[in-house]
Amino acid sequence: ASEEQMIRALTLSHLTSVYIKQSLGRLSALCGCVVASTGASTAITWLMGGGYEDACAAVKNMVANLSGMLCDGAKPACSMKISSGVSTALMSAMLAMNGRCVSNIEGIVSEDVDQTIHNLTLIGKEAMVETDRQVLEIMTHK
C-alpha cells in the first residue's frame, strides 16, 4: 500500500473505533481490543479494495465473533486478547471481501451496521455493569 493508502486506512480504523467508543463510554467490562480490532478490520477491508458495504460486513462479523470478550484489567496477558482481535479482524475482512457476513437473525447482529454497533455498546455499557463489578470483586480478593 502507498503511504496515502496507509494514512487513509489508519484514519478509517481510528474513526470507526472512536465511533464505537463514544457510544460505549469511558469504562466497560467489554475489552477495548474488541473496539480497536473492529476499527482495524474496516481498514483492512478498505485496503483489500472493499467499499462501504464490505466494511459494514466486516464490522458485523467482528461483533458476532468478539462481542463477549471481557476486560479483566490492563496486564501483560492482554497481548493474547490483542492477538485474538488481530486474527479476527483479518478473518472478518477476508470473509467480508468474499461476500460472507453474519446474518441479522444471529445474535446481536442487525441488518443495519449502526444498530449492530449500538447493540454491542448497549451490552458493554449497560448489561455488563454487574459483570464489571464481579470481575473487580474477583481481582481485589485474590
C-alpha positions as CSV (number, residue, x, y, z in Angstrom):
1,A,0.0,0.0,0.0
2,S,1.2,3.5,-0.7
3,E,1.7,6.0,2.2
4,E,-1.5,7.8,1.3
5,Q,-3.5,4.5,1.4
6,M,-2.0,3.6,4.8
7,I,-2.9,7.0,6.1
8,R,-6.4,6.7,4.8
9,A,-6.7,3.2,6.3
10,L,-5.4,4.3,9.7
11,T,-7.9,7.2,9.6
12,L,-10.8,4.9,8.8
13,S,-9.7,2.5,11.6
14,H,-9.4,5.3,14.2
15,L,-12.7,6.9,13.1
16,T,-14.5,3.6,13.4
17,S,-13.0,2.9,16.8
18,V,-13.9,6.4,18.0
19,Y,-17.5,6.0,16.7
20,I,-17.9,2.7,18.6
21,K,-16.1,4.0,21.8
22,Q,-18.2,7.2,22.0
23,S,-21.3,5.1,22.4
24,L,-19.6,2.6,24.8
25,G,-18.4,5.1,27.4
26,R,-15.2,5.6,29.3
27,L,-15.1,2.3,31.2
28,S,-16.7,-1.0,30.3
29,A,-16.2,-4.7,31.0
30,L,-16.1,-5.1,27.2
31,C,-12.4,-5.5,26.3
32,G,-11.1,-2.4,24.5
33,C,-9.3,-4.6,21.9
34,V,-12.8,-5.5,20.5
35,V,-13.3,-1.9,19.6
36,A,-9.7,-1.4,18.2
37,S,-9.7,-4.6,16.2
38,T,-13.1,-3.7,14.8
39,G,-11.7,-0.5,13.5
40,A,-8.7,-2.4,12.1
41,S,-11.0,-4.8,10.3
42,T,-12.6,-1.9,8.4
43,A,-9.2,-0.6,7.4
44,I,-8.0,-4.0,6.3
45,T,-11.2,-4.4,4.2
46,W,-10.7,-1.0,2.6
47,L,-7.0,-1.9,1.8
48,M,-8.2,-5.1,0.2
49,G,-10.4,-2.9,-2.2
50,G,-13.6,-3.1,-0.2
51,G,-16.3,-0.4,-0.1
52,Y,-18.8,0.7,2.5
53,E,-20.9,-2.5,2.4
54,D,-17.8,-4.6,2.7
55,A,-16.7,-2.6,5.7
56,C,-20.1,-2.9,7.3
57,A,-20.0,-6.7,6.8
58,A,-16.5,-6.8,8.5
59,V,-18.0,-4.9,11.5
60,K,-20.9,-7.3,11.8
61,N,-18.5,-10.3,11.6
62,M,-16.4,-8.8,14.3
63,V,-19.4,-8.1,16.6
64,A,-20.6,-11.6,16.0
65,N,-17.3,-13.1,17.0
66,L,-15.8,-11.0,19.8
67,S,-18.7,-9.3,21.5
68,G,-18.2,-11.3,24.7
69,M,-14.6,-10.6,25.3
70,L,-14.2,-9.3,28.9
71,C,-11.7,-6.8,30.2
72,D,-10.2,-8.0,33.4
73,G,-7.7,-5.3,33.8
74,A,-4.7,-4.0,31.8
75,K,-2.0,-6.6,32.2
76,P,0.7,-8.4,30.2
77,A,-1.8,-11.2,29.2
78,C,-3.8,-8.6,27.2
79,S,-1.4,-9.4,24.4
80,M,-3.3,-12.7,24.0
81,K,-6.6,-10.8,23.6
82,I,-4.9,-8.4,21.1
83,S,-3.8,-11.4,19.1
84,S,-7.3,-12.7,19.1
85,G,-8.6,-9.3,17.9
86,V,-6.0,-9.0,15.1
87,S,-6.6,-12.5,13.8
88,T,-10.4,-12.0,14.0
89,A,-10.0,-8.6,12.2
90,L,-8.2,-10.3,9.3
91,M,-10.7,-13.2,9.2
92,S,-13.6,-10.8,9.3
93,A,-12.2,-8.7,6.5
94,M,-11.5,-11.7,4.3
95,L,-15.0,-13.1,4.9
96,A,-16.5,-9.7,4.0
97,M,-14.4,-9.4,0.8
98,N,-15.7,-12.9,-0.1
99,G,-19.3,-11.8,0.3
100,R,-19.7,-13.5,3.7
101,C,-21.4,-11.7,6.6
102,V,-23.2,-12.9,9.7
103,S,-26.9,-12.6,9.1
104,N,-29.2,-10.4,11.1
105,I,-31.0,-13.5,12.6
106,E,-27.9,-14.4,14.5
107,G,-27.2,-13.0,18.0
108,I,-26.9,-9.2,18.4
109,V,-26.1,-8.5,14.7
110,S,-28.8,-6.4,13.0
111,E,-29.4,-5.6,9.3
112,D,-28.1,-2.0,9.9
113,V,-24.5,-1.7,11.0
114,D,-25.2,1.3,13.2
115,Q,-27.8,-0.8,15.1
116,T,-25.3,-3.6,15.4
117,I,-22.8,-1.3,16.9
118,H,-25.5,0.1,19.2
119,N,-26.4,-3.4,20.3
120,L,-22.7,-4.1,21.1
121,T,-22.2,-0.9,23.1
122,L,-25.5,-1.3,24.9
123,I,-24.3,-4.7,26.2
124,G,-20.9,-3.2,27.1
125,K,-22.3,-0.2,28.8
126,E,-25.5,-1.4,30.4
127,A,-25.7,-5.2,30.6
128,M,-22.0,-5.7,31.7
129,V,-22.2,-3.5,34.7
130,E,-22.7,-6.4,37.0
131,T,-20.0,-8.4,35.2
132,D,-17.6,-5.5,35.7
133,R,-18.4,-5.5,39.5
134,Q,-17.9,-9.2,39.7
135,V,-14.6,-9.0,37.8
136,L,-13.4,-6.3,40.2
137,E,-14.5,-8.3,43.2
138,I,-12.5,-11.3,42.0
139,M,-9.5,-9.2,41.2
140,T,-9.4,-7.4,44.5
141,H,-9.9,-10.6,46.6
142,K,-7.3,-12.9,45.2
